[in-house]
Amino acid sequence: MAPINPTDGTVTVDGTTPAPATPVDISVLVPVKDEVDSLEQLTTEIAAALDARPADDIAGEQWEVIFVDDGSADGSWEEILRLSARDSRIRGLCFRRNFGKSAALAAGFAASTGRIIVTLDGDLQDDPAEVPGMIARLSGPVDLVAGYKADRRDPLGKRLPSKLFNFVTGMVTGLKLHDHNCGLKVARREVFARTPLYGEMHRYFAAISHAQGFRVAEQPVNHRPRQFGSSKFGLERYARGGLDLLTILSLTRYTHRPAHLFGGVGLIMGLVGFGVLAYLSGIRLFADQAIGDRPLLILGVLLVLLAMQLVSLGLLAEMITNREVVREDPLRYVSDVADRTTNRDREAAASGDVAAAEPSPAVVERVVAEPGRSSPAVS
């Protein structure tokens, strides 16, 4: 496919960089895989929901929808082109082939401009009418609002594995949600800027955000039966999700202390191996019995060797982590600051003096800076 010159807000990914778009207040990211029959109705519903939403302190009235065509073969991209030609607020990205939902969301965020990010699936099962209410939740001490399907319209074969998946994910990550994998989410822009999306990590987006210190809330949402097409995910996603869960465990708990993970497992194996060898040594010394032909001897030696390898791996991981930590911003976890300038801004805001309440550029840059953006230190 030849590169398409972006017009009317439409951009493509075909060996080119998406053209810069006009900044808006709300960006809606919609990954699409063979959903041509759903796109026009979904666009109409999104427009109806966001046009009816009044501007407030959280976000203004300007919005955009970014469809990400993840390798569709049913004419979805042509439909996106048609919709974007009709409405400049509709934009599109087209992948060369199917790269997965996480890649689609990451690309959509990179091309977005809104300070509020909304994600929903393109199959019409997520109800756009829920979006204004979820955005309103951000007025409180909340950074991300995750929807959960209170009355899920899916067959039993999908609901039962999902319940098990959510239970195990909550136990492992410490964030107990009814539905970690719900596609309908609303978050502040800095949440997406700080939370990596790759592989199939979209399932754990809320859990990773929670581990980063962002405040996560949950809200029941309307879930509708699928009208067109078929699901692109089968039961095999839960097997892959189990492996991803191990990755999440290491990322959320041991990112900056890998020696505790590898070294801890290594020490346990080493103690067991040492106990086995001590037992066999006692038999040889005090009972004068041969131990060279005992399988237990091989097990003990293997456990001790494995322990040494794991401890060494943990130390190497610590060295690598140390090099990476030097490059990280120590203030990346800061959500607010307290000093004379910001306190004066808060007092001015409380009194209604908008001009005096403008936060200083240094404070804004440091608190909400996105990764990779240089920012001055807080004075």
N, C-alpha and C positions, 0 to 999 in steps of 0.2 A: 504494500500500500504506500503510495507516495505521500510525503508530508503534506498536511492540509494547513493552509494559512489560517490561523485562528481568527474567526470573525464572529461577531455576536456572542462573544464570551466562550466559544467552543475551542478547546485545545486538544491536541492529540499527543500521544507518545509514540513516535516512530523514528527513533534516532535523534529526536530533537528535544529541546527543553521547552516546557509549556510557557506560553507567553504570560507575562505578569497581568493580573486581573485587578479590577478596582476593589479596594478593601470594602468589606461588608461587615455586618454584625454577627450573622449566623451562617455557618457553612454546613450543609447537609451532605454527608458522604454516603453514596449508595453503590456498593459493589454489585455488578451484574454479570450473570453467566446464563445465557440463553433464557432471557425473560422478556422477549420482545412484546408479548401480548400484555404485559403488566405495566409497561413504562408510561404510557400516556395517562392511564388512570392514576398511577402513583404520583406522577407530576402534578396532576390536577388536585389531588388530595393534599399534597405538600403545600402547594400554593394557597389553597383555601385555608389551611391551618395557620400558616405563617402570615398571610395577609390580614387575617382577622386578629392577630395578636398585637396588642398595643405596645409601643415602645416603653421601656422602663429603665431602671438603673442597671439592670443586668445586661440588656442588649437592646439596640434600636430596631428599626423596622427593615433595614436592608438585609437581604439574605441571598444565598446562592445555593444551587444544587449541583453537585459534581458526581456524575455517573462515571463509574470506572468499569469499562467493558473488559472482563477478565477472560478473553479468548472465546467469545461467543461465536456460534456458527449458525444462528437462526435469524440474522438480520438485526440484532439488537443495536449494533453500532449505527446502522443506517437510520434506525428510529431515533437514536440519540441525536444524530445530526439534524434530523427533521425538527425535533423538539427544541434544540438550541437555536435553530434558525428562526423559530417562532417567538422565543422568549430569551432575551439576553441574559437572564439570571440562571439559565440552564447551561451547564458546561459539561464537557466530557473528556475522558482520557481513554485511549484504546491500547490495550496491551497486545504485543505481538502474538502471544499465546497465553494459555492458562497458567498463571503463577500463584493462584491461591488468594483467599480472602484477606489474609494479613498483608500481603504485598499490595493488594488493591486499596486497602484502607491507608496504608503508609503513603502510597502515591497520591491518593486523594487529599490527605492532610498536607503533603508537601505543596500541592497546587492550590490549597485553600487560602483564604484571607480572613475568615471570621474569627472573632475572639471567643465565640461559643461554637463548639463542634458537636454536630449531631450525626450519629450513625444509625442506619436502619437497612434492612435487607430489601432486595428488589422484587420480592415475590408477592407483595401485598399482604403478607401475614402480619407484619408490623403496621400498626395504625398510626399514620402521621398526626391524627387529631390528639394524640397523647403528648406530642412534643411541647406545646406551649406550657402545659402543666409541669413537665419535667424541667423546663428552663426556669420556671418560677421557683423550683426547689433550690436553685443555685443562689437565691437571695440569702439563705442561711449559711451556716458554717459547713458547706458542702462543696466539693470540687468536681465530683462525678456522680451522676444519677444513673443507676443501672435499672432497666426495666425488668420485670419478671412476669411471665405469662400466668396470671392468676387462674384463668380458665383455658388451659392449653388445648388447642384444637388439632392435636396430632394423634396418630394411632398409639395404642398401648405399647407396641413394640419400640416406640421412640421415647415414650414418657418414662417407663421404668428404668431403662439404662441412664436416662438423663437425671433422674432422682439419685441414683447411685453415684453418678459422676459428680453432681453438685455436693453431695454429702462428703465424699472423699476429698474433693477440692477444698471444701471448707475446713475439714480437719487438718489437712496438710498446710494450707496457707494461713489459717487463722481468720480468714474473712468468710463468714457464713452468710451466703446469699441463697435465695431460692433458685436462682437461675444465672449462673456465671456466664452462660453461653448465649444469652439473649442478645439479638442483634441491635436492639433499640437502646441506645445510650446517649446521654448528653453530658458534656464536660467542658470545663474551661480549657482554653487553648494550651495553657502550660502543661496540662495533664498529658496531652498527646505529644507535646514537645519533649517531655521527660521520660515517656514510657516507650521502649522500643517495640516495634511490630515487625516480626519476621517469622518465617516458617508457618506455624499454625498457632502462634501465641495470642491471636485475637480472642481465643476462648478464655484466656487468663488475663485479659486486659485489666479488669477490675482488681484482680488479686495483685498484679504487678504494681498497679497504681497505688493500691493500699500499702504495699511494702515500701514504696517510695515516700510514704508519709502523706499522701493525698487522702482527703476525707471522702469516703464512699457512702452513698445512701441508696436505698432501693425503693422502687415504686411499682405497684401493680399496674399492668397495662393490658389493654384489650388485645387479644390474639385472635386472628381470623383464619379460617380454613384456607388452604391454597386453592386459588381459582384456576390458574393456568400452569402448565408445565409440570415438572416433577422435581423432587428434592435432589440436590447435587451431592448430598452426604448420606453415607450408609453407616451401618454399625461399625465398620472398620475404623471410623473416626475416633471411637472410644478407645480402641487399642492404641492408636497413635497418640490420643490425648493422655493415656497413662504414661507413655514415655515422656511426653512434654511436661507432665506433672513433676517428674524427677528433675527435669531442667529447671522448672519454676522453683522447686525446693532449693536447689543449689544457688539460683540467682537471688532469691529473696532472703535467704538465711545465711549463705556462706560466700557471697560475692567478694567481701573484703576480708574474709578469714577462711580461705580454702584449706589451710592446714588443720583446722578444727574438724572439717569433714573427712578428708583423707587420713589425717593423722589419728582421728578418733577411731575410725574403723580399723586402721592398722594396729593401734594399740590393743584393741579388743582381740583381734586375731593373734597378735603377738603373745598376749597373756594366755590365750587358750593353747597356742603352740608350745609355749614355755612350760605350761602345766603338763601337757602330754609328754614332753621330753623329760621333765623332772620325774614323772611317774615311771617312765621306762628306765630311767637311770637308777631309780630306787630298786626296781626289780632286778636289774643287772648286778648292782652292788651288794644288795642284802639277800636276795633270793638266789643269786648265781644262776639266773635263767638267761638263755640266749634271746636277744631282742632283734637281731639283724633281719630276721625273716617275718617280722610282724608288720602288717599294713599300717598299724598305728604310728610306727616310727616315720614312715613316709609322710603321713598326714601331719605330724608334728613339725617335721622339717619344712614342708610346703607352707604351713601356716606362718612360721617364723620368717621365711623368705618373702612371702606375700606381704607380711607386716612391714618389713624393711622397705619394700618397694612402695607401698602406700605412703609411709611416712616421708620417704624421699620425694615422692610426687607432690605431697602436700607442701614441702619446703620449696620446691621449684615453683609451684603455683603461687606461693607467698611472694617470691622474688618477682614474678611477672606482675602480680597485683600491685606491688610496691611501685613498680615503674609506671603503671597506669594511674595510680592514685595521685602521683605528682602532677599529672596533667588535668586532673579534675578540679572543678570549682568548689572550694570548701563551703560556699554559700548556696549551693544548688538546692538544698533542702529548706531554705528560708522562704516563708510565705508572707512575712510581714516584718517590719522593723520598728523599733521604738527609739526615737531621739528627739531633740528639740524641734527639728523641722517637721517630722511626721506628726508629732503631737500637736503642733500648731495647725497643721493641715486638718487633723481630725476635729479640733475645736472649731475651725472655720466651717467645716462641712456640717457640723452639728448646728451651727448658728445660721446656716443657709447662705453663707458668703461663698459663692461658687468660685469667684475669681481668686480669692485667697486660699481656697481649698485645693488648688491644682498641686499635685505632688511634684516634688523636685525630680528632674530627669534622671539624676544619679540613682535615686531610690527606685524609680520605676524600672530602670535598666537592670539593676542588680536583682530585684525581687522577681521579676517575671521574664528575665532574659531567657531566650531559647538556647539550646545547646549549640555551641559553635559560634555564637555571637559574642564579640568582645564587649565588655561593659566596664565602666569605671567603678571603683570601690565606693562603698557607702561612706559618706563623710561623717 
